[in-house]
Amino acid sequence: MNDKSNDSIDISIRIGNSYDHTKILTGSTYTYKVKRNTFIKELKKMLSDEFNESETKNIINRYNIYNNRIILLNENNVILDAFTESTASDLDLIDNNETLFYALLI
């Protein structure tokens, strides 16, 4: 088995909804270069750091992160857990749209 957990990959998080579009714009997408073994809580912190106001950061911290199949990812999951094939190449993951995650406030 080819362990790719330490490989870097570009991950995008798209804001799926917002109750206040003046603070958090639905459809906004943020892209990060991270390792495949990055925890979801770390990814969520990166997203939170995109915003300056503490109120907006607090709202972002209430969002949950979902994979492209809209399956909830626990904060202790790693990005690799969201992929259907853990050893897939970056191109295969991109082709399957698995590098896109959604931030949803439910």
N, C-alpha and C positions, 0 to 999 in steps of 0.2 A: 504494500500500500504506500502511495506517495503522500507523505504528510506535507500539507500546504498551509498549516495553521499559522506559520510565521511569515507567509508571503503577503506582500502589500496588495491592496486592491482599492479601486475607486468605488465608493458607496454613495448613493444619493438618497436623501430623505426629502420627501414631498409632504408639505402641510396639506392634510386632507380636509380639514374643516377648521372653522374659527367662529367664535361668538362675537368677536370684535375685529372686523377687517381693517380697522385703522391701526391696530397693534400687530396683528399676525395675519398676513395675507394668504388666504387659501390658494393653493397651487404653487406657492413658492417652493423652490427646490434648492437644497444645499448639498454640495458634494464635498466629500472628504477622502483623503488617501489614508487608509488605515490598514492594520494587519488583520488577517482573517480571524485571529483569535481575540480581537478587541471585544470587550464586554459591551452589551447594549447600553448599560448605564453610562459608560464612557462616551458612547456615540450620542446619547441623549444630552450629556454635559456639553459636548461640542456644539450641539444644536442650540442649547440654552445660551452659550457664550456668543452666539450671533446677535443677541439682543442686548441693548444697553440698559433699559429700564428694569429695575428689580421686580416691578409688578408683572411685566411681560415675561421675565425669566421664571417667575413663580407659576405663571399660566403654562408655559412650555413644560415645566417640570411635572404638570398634571397630565400631559399627553402620554399616550402609550405608543410604542413602536410596533409596527406590524410588517411582515414580509409582503412580497408581491401577491401572495395568495390570501392576504388579509388574515393571517394567522398571528395571534398575539405572541410577541416575544417578551419573555421575562427579562428583567434588568440583569439577571445573572447568566443569561444565555450569552453566547458569543456569536458574532456575525456568521461564522461557519455553520452554526446550527440552523440558520435560515435557508441554506442551500439544499437542494434535493440531492446533490452529489458533492460530498465534501472535498473530493479531489478534482473537481471539474476545473478546466482551464478558465482564465478570465474571459476569453471570447465566448465560451459556452455559457457562462453565467450571464454575460451581457445579452447574448442571443435569446436566452430564456427569461430575460428581464428580471433576473434574481438579484441584481445589484441595486434595485430600487426598493426603498423602504417607505412606509407611510407613517406619519405622525398624526394620530387621530385622538380627539378629545371626545370621549363617549361617556 
